[in-house]
Amino acid sequence: MFIPVRLGVVALSLVIVSGLAGCTDEEAEKRAAAAEERAVAAEKRAAAAEEKILILEKELKKARQWSEADRKATESRYEGSTGRGWTAF
């Protein structure tokens, strides 16, 4: 009499364990899919950040060129100066 009960308990425990294992696999797949989606989103953000960096580098280069041109223009303006200040009449 105890043998059929034991077999029933073992069979029931195997069904429960296999069900739990199946849920675990399904949950793992969901977590893997979510991780993959996050990775794709991170790649997109990285690509957008790279584009912004390139744009900012171009703007910085232009600003440096303008600054250098302005500095040269200011220097050349005062090179020909006599060094005398303005005098009042």
PDB file with SEQRES, HELIX, SHEET and CRYST1 records, atoms N, CA, C and O in Angstrom:
SEQRES   1 A   89  MET PHE ILE PRO VAL ARG LEU GLY VAL VAL ALA LEU SER          
SEQRES   2 A   89  LEU VAL ILE VAL SER GLY LEU ALA GLY CYS THR ASP GLU          
SEQRES   3 A   89  GLU ALA GLU LYS ARG ALA ALA ALA ALA GLU GLU ARG ALA          
SEQRES   4 A   89  VAL ALA ALA GLU LYS ARG ALA ALA ALA ALA GLU GLU LYS          
SEQRES   5 A   89  ILE LEU ILE LEU GLU LYS GLU LEU LYS LYS ALA ARG GLN          
SEQRES   6 A   89  TRP SER GLU ALA ASP ARG LYS ALA THR GLU SER ARG TYR          
SEQRES   7 A   89  GLU GLY SER THR GLY ARG GLY TRP THR ALA PHE                  
HELIX    1 AA1 PHE A    2  GLU A   79  1                                  78    
CRYST1    1.000    1.000    1.000  90.00  90.00  90.00 P 1           1          
ATOM      1  N   MET A   1       0.811  -1.190   0.000  1.00  0.00           N  
ATOM      2  CA  MET A   1       0.000   0.000   0.000  1.00  0.00           C  
ATOM      3  C   MET A   1       0.857   1.257   0.000  1.00  0.00           C  
ATOM      4  O   MET A   1       0.480   2.278  -0.575  1.00  0.00           O  
ATOM      5  N   PHE A   2       1.998   1.174   0.642  1.00  0.00           N  
ATOM      6  CA  PHE A   2       2.860   2.346   0.691  1.00  0.00           C  
ATOM      7  C   PHE A   2       3.569   2.589  -0.647  1.00  0.00           C  
ATOM      8  O   PHE A   2       3.920   3.727  -0.960  1.00  0.00           O  
ATOM      9  N   ILE A   3       3.775   1.569  -1.409  1.00  0.00           N  
ATOM     10  CA  ILE A   3       4.489   1.708  -2.680  1.00  0.00           C  
ATOM     11  C   ILE A   3       3.696   2.567  -3.669  1.00  0.00           C  
ATOM     12  O   ILE A   3       4.286   3.458  -4.281  1.00  0.00           O  
ATOM     13  N   PRO A   4       2.379   2.346  -3.858  1.00  0.00           N  
ATOM     14  CA  PRO A   4       1.646   3.214  -4.790  1.00  0.00           C  
ATOM     15  C   PRO A   4       1.623   4.678  -4.322  1.00  0.00           C  
ATOM     16  O   PRO A   4       1.635   5.594  -5.143  1.00  0.00           O  
ATOM     17  N   VAL A   5       1.591   4.888  -3.011  1.00  0.00           N  
ATOM     18  CA  VAL A   5       1.593   6.259  -2.486  1.00  0.00           C  
ATOM     19  C   VAL A   5       2.948   6.918  -2.766  1.00  0.00           C  
ATOM     20  O   VAL A   5       3.036   8.079  -3.164  1.00  0.00           O  
ATOM     21  N   ARG A   6       3.996   6.122  -2.540  1.00  0.00           N  
ATOM     22  CA  ARG A   6       5.334   6.657  -2.798  1.00  0.00           C  
ATOM     23  C   ARG A   6       5.504   6.968  -4.286  1.00  0.00           C  
ATOM     24  O   ARG A   6       6.039   8.018  -4.643  1.00  0.00           O  
ATOM     25  N   LEU A   7       5.059   6.076  -5.134  1.00  0.00           N  
ATOM     26  CA  LEU A   7       5.149   6.317  -6.577  1.00  0.00           C  
ATOM     27  C   LEU A   7       4.335   7.547  -6.978  1.00  0.00           C  
ATOM     28  O   LEU A   7       4.763   8.330  -7.825  1.00  0.00           O  
ATOM     29  N   GLY A   8       3.178   7.710  -6.375  1.00  0.00           N  
ATOM     30  CA  GLY A   8       2.339   8.884  -6.658  1.00  0.00           C  
ATOM     31  C   GLY A   8       3.034  10.168  -6.227  1.00  0.00           C  
ATOM     32  O   GLY A   8       3.007  11.167  -6.946  1.00  0.00           O  
ATOM     33  N   VAL A   9       3.655  10.140  -5.054  1.00  0.00           N  
ATOM     34  CA  VAL A   9       4.367  11.322  -4.555  1.00  0.00           C  
ATOM     35  C   VAL A   9       5.570  11.638  -5.450  1.00  0.00           C  
ATOM     36  O   VAL A   9       5.825  12.796  -5.779  1.00  0.00           O  
ATOM     37  N   VAL A  10       6.299  10.599  -5.833  1.00  0.00           N  
ATOM     38  CA  VAL A  10       7.448  10.800  -6.713  1.00  0.00           C  
ATOM     39  C   VAL A  10       6.996  11.346  -8.059  1.00  0.00           C  
ATOM     40  O   VAL A  10       7.609  12.274  -8.587  1.00  0.00           O  
ATOM     41  N   ALA A  11       5.929  10.779  -8.621  1.00  0.00           N  
ATOM     42  CA  ALA A  11       5.424  11.247  -9.908  1.00  0.00           C  
ATOM     43  C   ALA A  11       4.947  12.694  -9.804  1.00  0.00           C  
ATOM     44  O   ALA A  11       5.227  13.512 -10.681  1.00  0.00           O  
ATOM     45  N   LEU A  12       4.226  13.003  -8.727  1.00  0.00           N  
ATOM     46  CA  LEU A  12       3.742  14.369  -8.531  1.00  0.00           C  
ATOM     47  C   LEU A  12       4.914  15.344  -8.363  1.00  0.00           C  
ATOM     48  O   LEU A  12       4.890  16.447  -8.911  1.00  0.00           O  
ATOM     49  N   SER A  13       5.926  14.941  -7.613  1.00  0.00           N  
ATOM     50  CA  SER A  13       7.088  15.815  -7.424  1.00  0.00           C  
ATOM     51  C   SER A  13       7.833  16.022  -8.741  1.00  0.00           C  
ATOM     52  O   SER A  13       8.317  17.123  -9.002  1.00  0.00           O  
ATOM     53  N   LEU A  14       7.935  14.982  -9.579  1.00  0.00           N  
ATOM     54  CA  LEU A  14       8.575  15.138 -10.884  1.00  0.00           C  
ATOM     55  C   LEU A  14       7.802  16.109 -11.773  1.00  0.00           C  
ATOM     56  O   LEU A  14       8.400  16.916 -12.485  1.00  0.00           O  
ATOM     57  N   VAL A  15       6.486  16.031 -11.732  1.00  0.00           N  
ATOM     58  CA  VAL A  15       5.655  16.940 -12.526  1.00  0.00           C  
ATOM     59  C   VAL A  15       5.856  18.377 -12.047  1.00  0.00           C  
ATOM     60  O   VAL A  15       5.986  19.294 -12.859  1.00  0.00           O  
ATOM     61  N   ILE A  16       5.879  18.569 -10.736  1.00  0.00           N  
ATOM     62  CA  ILE A  16       6.063  19.918 -10.178  1.00  0.00           C  
ATOM     63  C   ILE A  16       7.447  20.461 -10.528  1.00  0.00           C  
ATOM     64  O   ILE A  16       7.583  21.617 -10.928  1.00  0.00           O  
ATOM     65  N   VAL A  17       8.476  19.620 -10.376  1.00  0.00           N  
ATOM     66  CA  VAL A  17       9.843  20.064 -10.677  1.00  0.00           C  
ATOM     67  C   VAL A  17       9.978  20.392 -12.158  1.00  0.00           C  
ATOM     68  O   VAL A  17      10.586  21.402 -12.510  1.00  0.00           O  
ATOM     69  N   SER A  18       9.428  19.565 -13.022  1.00  0.00           N  
ATOM     70  CA  SER A  18       9.530  19.844 -14.461  1.00  0.00           C  
ATOM     71  C   SER A  18       8.756  21.117 -14.811  1.00  0.00           C  
ATOM     72  O   SER A  18       9.178  21.885 -15.675  1.00  0.00           O  
ATOM     73  N   GLY A  19       7.625  21.337 -14.139  1.00  0.00           N  
ATOM     74  CA  GLY A  19       6.866  22.581 -14.360  1.00  0.00           C  
ATOM     75  C   GLY A  19       7.650  23.793 -13.917  1.00  0.00           C  
ATOM     76  O   GLY A  19       7.672  24.814 -14.605  1.00  0.00           O  
ATOM     77  N   LEU A  20       8.300  23.685 -12.757  1.00  0.00           N  
ATOM     78  CA  LEU A  20       9.119  24.788 -12.271  1.00  0.00           C  
ATOM     79  C   LEU A  20      10.318  25.027 -13.176  1.00  0.00           C  
ATOM     80  O   LEU A  20      10.692  26.172 -13.427  1.00  0.00           O  
ATOM     81  N   ALA A  21      10.909  23.968 -13.657  1.00  0.00           N  
ATOM     82  CA  ALA A  21      12.048  24.100 -14.564  1.00  0.00           C  
ATOM     83  C   ALA A  21      11.605  24.781 -15.854  1.00  0.00           C  
ATOM     84  O   ALA A  21      12.330  25.613 -16.401  1.00  0.00           O  
ATOM     85  N   GLY A  22      10.424  24.431 -16.338  1.00  0.00           N  
ATOM     86  CA  GLY A  22       9.894  25.059 -17.543  1.00  0.00           C  
ATOM     87  C   GLY A  22       9.646  26.541 -17.329  1.00  0.00           C  
ATOM     88  O   GLY A  22       9.941  27.348 -18.210  1.00  0.00           O  
ATOM     89  N   CYS A  23       9.111  26.912 -16.177  1.00  0.00           N  
ATOM     90  CA  CYS A  23       8.892  28.323 -15.861  1.00  0.00           C  
ATOM     91  C   CYS A  23      10.219  29.055 -15.764  1.00  0.00           C  
ATOM     92  O   CYS A  23      10.351  30.189 -16.226  1.00  0.00           O  
ATOM     93  N   THR A  24      11.177  28.413 -15.174  1.00  0.00           N  
ATOM     94  CA  THR A  24      12.482  29.037 -15.028  1.00  0.00           C  
ATOM     95  C   THR A  24      13.098  29.292 -16.398  1.00  0.00           C  
ATOM     96  O   THR A  24      13.677  30.352 -16.631  1.00  0.00           O  
ATOM     97  N   ASP A  25      12.976  28.329 -17.302  1.00  0.00           N  
ATOM     98  CA  ASP A  25      13.500  28.521 -18.655  1.00  0.00           C  
ATOM     99  C   ASP A  25      12.767  29.653 -19.358  1.00  0.00           C  
ATOM    100  O   ASP A  25      13.385  30.470 -20.041  1.00  0.00           O  
ATOM    101  N   GLU A  26      11.450  29.699 -19.191  1.00  0.00           N  
ATOM    102  CA  GLU A  26      10.659  30.749 -19.820  1.00  0.00           C  
ATOM    103  C   GLU A  26      11.033  32.116 -19.247  1.00  0.00           C  
ATOM    104  O   GLU A  26      11.152  33.095 -19.985  1.00  0.00           O  
ATOM    105  N   GLU A  27      11.212  32.173 -17.951  1.00  0.00           N  
ATOM    106  CA  GLU A  27      11.604  33.437 -17.325  1.00  0.00           C  
ATOM    107  C   GLU A  27      13.012  33.839 -17.761  1.00  0.00           C  
ATOM    108  O   GLU A  27      13.291  35.018 -17.979  1.00  0.00           O  
ATOM    109  N   ALA A  28      13.880  32.864 -17.883  1.00  0.00           N  
ATOM    110  CA  ALA A  28      15.244  33.152 -18.341  1.00  0.00           C  
ATOM    111  C   ALA A  28      15.222  33.679 -19.768  1.00  0.00           C  
ATOM    112  O   ALA A  28      15.970  34.597 -20.107  1.00  0.00           O  
ATOM    113  N   GLU A  29      14.371  33.104 -20.599  1.00  0.00           N  
ATOM    114  CA  GLU A  29      14.250  33.592 -21.968  1.00  0.00           C  
ATOM    115  C   GLU A  29      13.717  35.019 -21.989  1.00  0.00           C  
ATOM    116  O   GLU A  29      14.179  35.848 -22.774  1.00  0.00           O  
ATOM    117  N   LYS A  30      12.754  35.303 -21.136  1.00  0.00           N  
ATOM    118  CA  LYS A  30      12.214  36.661 -21.056  1.00  0.00           C  
ATOM    119  C   LYS A  30      13.290  37.636 -20.596  1.00  0.00           C  
ATOM    120  O   LYS A  30      13.410  38.740 -21.128  1.00  0.00           O  
ATOM    121  N   ARG A  31      14.076  37.217 -19.597  1.00  0.00           N  
ATOM    122  CA  ARG A  31      15.150  38.097 -19.109  1.00  0.00           C  
ATOM    123  C   ARG A  31      16.201  38.307 -20.195  1.00  0.00           C  
ATOM    124  O   ARG A  31      16.722  39.411 -20.355  1.00  0.00           O  
ATOM    125  N   ALA A  32      16.513  37.241 -20.944  1.00  0.00           N  
ATOM    126  CA  ALA A  32      17.491  37.360 -22.026  1.00  0.00           C  
ATOM    127  C   ALA A  32      16.976  38.290 -23.124  1.00  0.00           C  
ATOM    128  O   ALA A  32      17.730  39.104 -23.656  1.00  0.00           O  
ATOM    129  N   ALA A  33      15.697  38.169 -23.459  1.00  0.00           N  
ATOM    130  CA  ALA A  33      15.111  39.042 -24.480  1.00  0.00           C  
ATOM    131  C   ALA A  33      15.114  40.496 -24.006  1.00  0.00           C  
ATOM    132  O   ALA A  33      15.403  41.406 -24.783  1.00  0.00           O  
ATOM    133  N   ALA A  34      14.794  40.706 -22.737  1.00  0.00           N  
ATOM    134  CA  ALA A  34      14.803  42.065 -22.191  1.00  0.00           C  
ATOM    135  C   ALA A  34      16.217  42.633 -22.185  1.00  0.00           C  
ATOM    136  O   ALA A  34      16.420  43.810 -22.484  1.00  0.00           O  
ATOM    137  N   ALA A  35      17.192  41.797 -21.845  1.00  0.00           N  
ATOM    138  CA  ALA A  35      18.587  42.247 -21.855  1.00  0.00           C  
ATOM    139  C   ALA A  35      19.027  42.604 -23.265  1.00  0.00           C  
ATOM    140  O   ALA A  35      19.750  43.579 -23.467  1.00  0.00           O  
ATOM    141  N   GLU A  36      18.596  41.821 -24.232  1.00  0.00           N  
ATOM    142  CA  GLU A  36      18.945  42.104 -25.624  1.00  0.00           C  
ATOM    143  C   GLU A  36      18.324  43.430 -26.072  1.00  0.00           C  
ATOM    144  O   GLU A  36      18.973  44.221 -26.757  1.00  0.00           O  
ATOM    145  N   GLU A  37      17.076  43.670 -25.687  1.00  0.00           N  
ATOM    146  CA  GLU A  37      16.425  44.933 -26.027  1.00  0.00           C  
ATOM    147  C   GLU A  37      17.158  46.110 -25.397  1.00  0.00           C  
ATOM    148  O   GLU A  37      17.328  47.155 -26.027  1.00  0.00           O  
ATOM    149  N   ARG A  38      17.591  45.935 -24.150  1.00  0.00           N  
ATOM    150  CA  ARG A  38      18.341  47.010 -23.482  1.00  0.00           C  
ATOM    151  C   ARG A  38      19.670  47.250 -24.181  1.00  0.00           C  
ATOM    152  O   ARG A  38      20.115  48.392 -24.298  1.00  0.00           O  
ATOM    153  N   ALA A  39      20.309  46.176 -24.648  1.00  0.00           N  
ATOM    154  CA  ALA A  39      21.583  46.314 -25.353  1.00  0.00           C  
ATOM    155  C   ALA A  39      21.396  47.070 -26.673  1.00  0.00           C  
ATOM    156  O   ALA A  39      22.214  47.918 -27.028  1.00  0.00           O  
ATOM    157  N   VAL A  40      20.328  46.761 -27.388  1.00  0.00           N  
ATOM    158  CA  VAL A  40      20.046  47.453 -28.650  1.00  0.00           C  
ATOM    159  C   VAL A  40      19.777  48.932 -28.385  1.00  0.00           C  
ATOM    160  O   VAL A  40      20.255  49.801 -29.114  1.00  0.00           O  
ATOM    161  N   ALA A  41      19.003  49.209 -27.331  1.00  0.00           N  
ATOM    162  CA  ALA A  41      18.723  50.601 -26.981  1.00  0.00           C  
ATOM    163  C   ALA A  41      20.000  51.330 -26.584  1.00  0.00           C  
ATOM    164  O   ALA A  41      20.179  52.501 -26.916  1.00  0.00           O  
ATOM    165  N   ALA A  42      20.881  50.645 -25.878  1.00  0.00           N  
ATOM    166  CA  ALA A  42      22.149  51.262 -25.478  1.00  0.00           C  
ATOM    167  C   ALA A  42      23.015  51.553 -26.705  1.00  0.00           C  
ATOM    168  O   ALA A  42      23.686  52.583 -26.757  1.00  0.00           O  
ATOM    169  N   GLU A  43      23.004  50.658 -27.686  1.00  0.00           N  
ATOM    170  CA  GLU A  43      23.753  50.888 -28.924  1.00  0.00           C  
ATOM    171  C   GLU A  43      23.229  52.115 -29.658  1.00  0.00           C  
ATOM    172  O   GLU A  43      24.004  52.915 -30.181  1.00  0.00           O  
ATOM    173  N   LYS A  44      21.910  52.257 -29.694  1.00  0.00           N  
ATOM    174  CA  LYS A  44      21.312  53.415 -30.365  1.00  0.00           C  
ATOM    175  C   LYS A  44      21.705  54.705 -29.646  1.00  0.00           C  
ATOM    176  O   LYS A  44      22.035  55.704 -30.285  1.00  0.00           O  
ATOM    177  N   ARG A  45      21.668  54.674 -28.309  1.00  0.00           N  
ATOM    178  CA  ARG A  45      22.064  55.860 -27.545  1.00  0.00           C  
ATOM    179  C   ARG A  45      23.533  56.184 -27.773  1.00  0.00           C  
ATOM    180  O   ARG A  45      23.904  57.354 -27.867  1.00  0.00           O  
ATOM    181  N   ALA A  46      24.368  55.157 -27.863  1.00  0.00           N  
ATOM    182  CA  ALA A  46      25.796  55.368 -28.101  1.00  0.00           C  
ATOM    183  C   ALA A  46      26.026  55.975 -29.484  1.00  0.00           C  
ATOM    184  O   ALA A  46      26.858  56.868 -29.641  1.00  0.00           O  
ATOM    185  N   ALA A  47      25.299  55.496 -30.476  1.00  0.00           N  
ATOM    186  CA  ALA A  47      25.441  56.041 -31.828  1.00  0.00           C  
ATOM    187  C   ALA A  47      25.013  57.509 -31.858  1.00  0.00           C  
ATOM    188  O   ALA A  47      25.672  58.336 -32.488  1.00  0.00           O  
ATOM    189  N   ALA A  48      23.916  57.831 -31.181  1.00  0.00           N  
ATOM    190  CA  ALA A  48      23.459  59.219 -31.125  1.00  0.00           C  
ATOM    191  C   ALA A  48      24.479  60.090 -30.399  1.00  0.00           C  
ATOM    192  O   ALA A  48      24.723  61.229 -30.796  1.00  0.00           O  
ATOM    193  N   ALA A  49      25.071  59.558 -29.345  1.00  0.00           N  
ATOM    194  CA  ALA A  49      26.085  60.316 -28.603  1.00  0.00           C  
ATOM    195  C   ALA A  49      27.317  60.557 -29.461  1.00  0.00           C  
ATOM    196  O   ALA A  49      27.906  61.636 -29.404  1.00  0.00           O  
ATOM    197  N   GLU A  50      27.717  59.572 -30.255  1.00  0.00           N  
ATOM    198  CA  GLU A  50      28.864  59.745 -31.148  1.00  0.00           C  
ATOM    199  C   GLU A  50      28.594  60.842 -32.173  1.00  0.00           C  
ATOM    200  O   GLU A  50      29.469  61.657 -32.463  1.00  0.00           O  
ATOM    201  N   GLU A  51      27.371  60.858 -32.722  1.00  0.00           N  
ATOM    202  CA  GLU A  51      27.017  61.894 -33.686  1.00  0.00           C  
ATOM    203  C   GLU A  51      27.088  63.275 -33.036  1.00  0.00           C  
ATOM    204  O   GLU A  51      27.593  64.225 -33.634  1.00  0.00           O  
ATOM    205  N   LYS A  52      26.582  63.378 -31.813  1.00  0.00           N  
ATOM    206  CA  LYS A  52      26.623  64.659 -31.103  1.00  0.00           C  
ATOM    207  C   LYS A  52      28.065  65.082 -30.847  1.00  0.00           C  
ATOM    208  O   LYS A  52      28.404  66.260 -30.970  1.00  0.00           O  
ATOM    209  N   ILE A  53      28.904  64.130 -30.496  1.00  0.00           N  
ATOM    210  CA  ILE A  53      30.315  64.445 -30.251  1.00  0.00           C  
ATOM    211  C   ILE A  53      30.970  64.969 -31.529  1.00  0.00           C  
ATOM    212  O   ILE A  53      31.718  65.945 -31.489  1.00  0.00           O  
ATOM    213  N   LEU A  54      30.690  64.325 -32.658  1.00  0.00           N  
ATOM    214  CA  LEU A  54      31.261  64.791 -33.927  1.00  0.00           C  
ATOM    215  C   LEU A  54      30.801  66.206 -34.250  1.00  0.00           C  
ATOM    216  O   LEU A  54      31.596  67.036 -34.690  1.00  0.00           O  
ATOM    217  N   ILE A  55      29.527  66.478 -34.034  1.00  0.00           N  
ATOM    218  CA  ILE A  55      28.996  67.818 -34.293  1.00  0.00           C  
ATOM    219  C   ILE A  55      29.676  68.841 -33.383  1.00  0.00           C  
ATOM    220  O   ILE A  55      30.067  69.917 -33.836  1.00  0.00           O  
ATOM    221  N   LEU A  56      29.814  68.502 -32.103  1.00  0.00           N  
ATOM    222  CA  LEU A  56      30.451  69.419 -31.159  1.00  0.00           C  
ATOM    223  C   LEU A  56      31.924  69.637 -31.493  1.00  0.00           C  
ATOM    224  O   LEU A  56      32.438  70.744 -31.328  1.00  0.00           O  
ATOM    225  N   GLU A  57      32.609  68.587 -31.962  1.00  0.00           N  
ATOM    226  CA  GLU A  57      34.007  68.746 -32.364  1.00  0.00           C  
ATOM    227  C   GLU A  57      34.126  69.696 -33.555  1.00  0.00           C  
ATOM    228  O   GLU A  57      35.042  70.517 -33.602  1.00  0.00           O  
ATOM    229  N   LYS A  58      33.205  69.589 -34.520  1.00  0.00           N  
ATOM    230  CA  LYS A  58      33.217  70.496 -35.659  1.00  0.00           C  
ATOM    231  C   LYS A  58      32.975  71.933 -35.199  1.00  0.00           C  
ATOM    232  O   LYS A  58      33.653  72.856 -35.650  1.00  0.00           O  
ATOM    233  N   GLU A  59      32.002  72.117 -34.296  1.00  0.00           N  
ATOM    234  CA  GLU A  59      31.718  73.458 -33.791  1.00  0.00           C  
ATOM    235  C   GLU A  59      32.912  74.015 -33.025  1.00  0.00           C  
ATOM    236  O   GLU A  59      33.223  75.201 -33.135  1.00  0.00           O  
ATOM    237  N   LEU A  60      33.573  73.176 -32.260  1.00  0.00           N  
ATOM    238  CA  LEU A  60      34.752  73.610 -31.508  1.00  0.00           C  
ATOM    239  C   LEU A  60      35.876  74.015 -32.463  1.00  0.00           C  
ATOM    240  O   LEU A  60      36.566  75.008 -32.231  1.00  0.00           O  
ATOM    241  N   LYS A  61      36.055  73.247 -33.530  1.00  0.00           N  
ATOM    242  CA  LYS A  61      37.079  73.579 -34.519  1.00  0.00           C  
ATOM    243  C   LYS A  61      36.780  74.929 -35.167  1.00  0.00           C  
ATOM    244  O   LYS A  61      37.681  75.747 -35.350  1.00  0.00           O  
ATOM    245  N   LYS A  62      35.505  75.161 -35.514  1.00  0.00           N  
ATOM    246  CA  LYS A  62      35.122  76.446 -36.098  1.00  0.00           C  
ATOM    247  C   LYS A  62      35.360  77.581 -35.107  1.00  0.00           C  
ATOM    248  O   LYS A  62      35.857  78.643 -35.480  1.00  0.00           O  
ATOM    249  N   ALA A  63      35.007  77.355 -33.848  1.00  0.00           N  
ATOM    250  CA  ALA A  63      35.193  78.385 -32.828  1.00  0.00           C  
ATOM    251  C   ALA A  63      36.672  78.704 -32.643  1.00  0.00           C  
ATOM    252  O   ALA A  63      37.038  79.866 -32.462  1.00  0.00           O  
ATOM    253  N   ARG A  64      37.523  77.684 -32.686  1.00  0.00           N  
ATOM    254  CA  ARG A  64      38.962  77.926 -32.580  1.00  0.00           C  
ATOM    255  C   ARG A  64      39.476  78.732 -33.774  1.00  0.00           C  
ATOM    256  O   ARG A  64      40.295  79.635 -33.609  1.00  0.00           O  
ATOM    257  N   GLN A  65      38.996  78.406 -34.972  1.00  0.00           N  
ATOM    258  CA  GLN A  65      39.412  79.135 -36.160  1.00  0.00           C  
ATOM    259  C   GLN A  65      38.980  80.597 -36.072  1.00  0.00           C  
ATOM    260  O   GLN A  65      39.751  81.499 -36.398  1.00  0.00           O  
ATOM    261  N   TRP A  66      37.751  80.823 -35.634  1.00  0.00           N  
ATOM    262  CA  TRP A  66      37.254  82.189 -35.492  1.00  0.00           C  
ATOM    263  C   TRP A  66      38.073  82.936 -34.448  1.00  0.00           C  
ATOM    264  O   TRP A  66      38.428  84.099 -34.643  1.00  0.00           O  
ATOM    265  N   SER A  67      38.369  82.272 -33.352  1.00  0.00           N  
ATOM    266  CA  SER A  67      39.145  82.900 -32.282  1.00  0.00           C  
ATOM    267  C   SER A  67      40.543  83.263 -32.773  1.00  0.00           C  
ATOM    268  O   SER A  67      41.044  84.354 -32.503  1.00  0.00           O  
ATOM    269  N   GLU A  68      41.159  82.343 -33.490  1.00  0.00           N  
ATOM    270  CA  GLU A  68      42.498  82.597 -34.024  1.00  0.00           C  
ATOM    271  C   GLU A  68      42.463  83.745 -35.032  1.00  0.00           C  
ATOM    272  O   GLU A  68      43.343  84.606 -35.012  1.00  0.00           O  
ATOM    273  N   ALA A  69      41.469  83.771 -35.907  1.00  0.00           N  
ATOM    274  CA  ALA A  69      41.341  84.849 -36.892  1.00  0.00           C  
ATOM    275  C   ALA A  69      41.103  86.182 -36.183  1.00  0.00           C  
ATOM    276  O   ALA A  69      41.663  87.203 -36.582  1.00  0.00           O  
ATOM    277  N   ASP A  70      40.288  86.179 -35.149  1.00  0.00           N  
ATOM    278  CA  ASP A  70      40.024  87.400 -34.397  1.00  0.00           C  
ATOM    279  C   ASP A  70      41.288  87.881 -33.693  1.00  0.00           C  
ATOM    280  O   ASP A  70      41.568  89.080 -33.662  1.00  0.00           O  
ATOM    281  N   ARG A  71      42.047  86.951 -33.131  1.00  0.00           N  
ATOM    282  CA  ARG A  71      43.288  87.313 -32.445  1.00  0.00           C  
ATOM    283  C   ARG A  71      44.283  87.921 -33.429  1.00  0.00           C  
ATOM    284  O   ARG A  71      44.927  88.926 -33.129  1.00  0.00           O  
ATOM    285  N   LYS A  72      44.404  87.306 -34.607  1.00  0.00           N  
ATOM    286  CA  LYS A  72      45.321  87.828 -35.622  1.00  0.00           C  
ATOM    287  C   LYS A  72      44.879  89.209 -36.106  1.00  0.00           C  
ATOM    288  O   LYS A  72      45.707  90.096 -36.310  1.00  0.00           O  
ATOM    289  N   ALA A  73      43.592  89.382 -36.285  1.00  0.00           N  
ATOM    290  CA  ALA A  73      43.083  90.682 -36.735  1.00  0.00           C  
ATOM    291  C   ALA A  73      43.345  91.750 -35.681  1.00  0.00           C  
ATOM    292  O   ALA A  73      43.706  92.879 -36.011  1.00  0.00           O  
ATOM    293  N   THR A  74      43.166  91.395 -34.424  1.00  0.00           N  
ATOM    294  CA  THR A  74      43.412  92.349 -33.335  1.00  0.00           C  
ATOM    295  C   THR A  74      44.888  92.693 -33.258  1.00  0.00           C  
ATOM    296  O   THR A  74      45.233  93.857 -33.057  1.00  0.00           O  
ATOM    297  N   GLU A  75      45.766  91.716 -33.413  1.00  0.00           N  
ATOM    298  CA  GLU A  75      47.205  91.977 -33.372  1.00  0.00           C  
ATOM    299  C   GLU A  75      47.634  92.867 -34.530  1.00  0.00           C  
ATOM    300  O   GLU A  75      48.404  93.808 -34.338  1.00  0.00           O  
ATOM    301  N   SER A  76      47.145  92.579 -35.719  1.00  0.00           N  
ATOM    302  CA  SER A  76      47.556  93.357 -36.881  1.00  0.00           C  
ATOM    303  C   SER A  76      47.023  94.776 -36.796  1.00  0.00           C  
ATOM    304  O   SER A  76      47.623  95.692 -37.359  1.00  0.00           O  
ATOM    305  N   ARG A  77      45.926  94.974 -36.116  1.00  0.00           N  
ATOM    306  CA  ARG A  77      45.364  96.305 -35.971  1.00  0.00           C  
ATOM    307  C   ARG A  77      46.284  97.196 -35.136  1.00  0.00           C  
ATOM    308  O   ARG A  77      46.416  98.391 -35.400  1.00  0.00           O  
ATOM    309  N   TYR A  78      46.921  96.594 -34.121  1.00  0.00           N  
ATOM    310  CA  TYR A  78      47.738  97.387 -33.213  1.00  0.00           C  
ATOM    311  C   TYR A  78      49.224  97.359 -33.557  1.00  0.00           C  
ATOM    312  O   TYR A  78      50.005  98.061 -32.915  1.00  0.00           O  
ATOM    313  N   GLU A  79      49.637  96.577 -34.544  1.00  0.00           N  
ATOM    314  CA  GLU A  79      51.048  96.533 -34.918  1.00  0.00           C  
ATOM    315  C   GLU A  79      51.521  97.853 -35.507  1.00  0.00           C  
ATOM    316  O   GLU A  79      52.644  98.287 -35.251  1.00  0.00           O  
ATOM    317  N   GLY A  80      50.676  98.479 -36.284  1.00  0.00           N  
ATOM    318  CA  GLY A  80      51.062  99.726 -36.929  1.00  0.00           C  
ATOM    319  C   GLY A  80      50.872 100.938 -36.039  1.00  0.00           C  
ATOM    320  O   GLY A  80      51.133 102.060 -36.475  1.00  0.00           O  
ATOM    321  N   SER A  81      50.441 100.755 -34.846  1.00  0.00           N  
ATOM    322  CA  SER A  81      50.198 101.862 -33.945  1.00  0.00           C  
ATOM    323  C   SER A  81      51.498 102.537 -33.560  1.00  0.00           C  
ATOM    324  O   SER A  81      52.532 101.877 -33.458  1.00  0.00           O  
ATOM    325  N   THR A  82      51.463 103.829 -33.346  1.00  0.00           N  
ATOM    326  CA  THR A  82      52.655 104.587 -32.962  1.00  0.00           C  
ATOM    327  C   THR A  82      52.961 104.449 -31.490  1.00  0.00           C  
ATOM    328  O   THR A  82      54.054 104.798 -31.044  1.00  0.00           O  
ATOM    329  N   GLY A  83      52.027 103.954 -30.749  1.00  0.00           N  
ATOM    330  CA  GLY A  83      52.272 103.818 -29.327  1.00  0.00           C  
ATOM    331  C   GLY A  83      51.851 105.043 -28.539  1.00  0.00           C  
ATOM    332  O   GLY A  83      51.829 105.007 -27.308  1.00  0.00           O  
ATOM    333  N   ARG A  84      51.509 106.144 -29.237  1.00  0.00           N  
ATOM    334  CA  ARG A  84      51.054 107.342 -28.553  1.00  0.00           C  
ATOM    335  C   ARG A  84      49.567 107.242 -28.274  1.00  0.00           C  
ATOM    336  O   ARG A  84      48.800 106.698 -29.068  1.00  0.00           O  
ATOM    337  N   GLY A  85      49.189 107.766 -27.154  1.00  0.00           N  
ATOM    338  CA  GLY A  85      47.778 107.769 -26.803  1.00  0.00           C  
ATOM    339  C   GLY A  85      47.065 108.942 -27.428  1.00  0.00           C  
ATOM    340  O   GLY A  85      47.704 109.800 -28.037  1.00  0.00           O  
ATOM    341  N   TRP A  86      45.794 108.998 -27.297  1.00  0.00           N  
ATOM    342  CA  TRP A  86      45.005 110.108 -27.819  1.00  0.00           C  
ATOM    343  C   TRP A  86      45.305 111.365 -26.998  1.00  0.00           C  
ATOM    344  O   TRP A  86      45.441 111.301 -25.777  1.00  0.00           O  
ATOM    345  N   THR A  87      45.400 112.460 -27.657  1.00  0.00           N  
ATOM    346  CA  THR A  87      45.628 113.717 -26.947  1.00  0.00           C  
ATOM    347  C   THR A  87      44.406 114.605 -27.053  1.00  0.00           C  
ATOM    348  O   THR A  87      43.703 114.627 -28.064  1.00  0.00           O  
ATOM    349  N   ALA A  88      44.180 115.322 -25.993  1.00  0.00           N  
ATOM    350  CA  ALA A  88      43.034 116.235 -25.997  1.00  0.00           C  
ATOM    351  C   ALA A  88      43.444 117.536 -26.675  1.00  0.00           C  
ATOM    352  O   ALA A  88      44.607 117.932 -26.611  1.00  0.00           O  
ATOM    353  N   PHE A  89      42.527 118.177 -27.300  1.00  0.00           N  
ATOM    354  CA  PHE A  89      42.804 119.445 -27.985  1.00  0.00           C  
ATOM    355  C   PHE A  89      42.950 120.559 -27.029  1.00  0.00           C  
ATOM    356  O   PHE A  89      43.185 121.697 -27.437  1.00  0.00           O  
TER     357      PHE A  89                                                      
END                                                                             
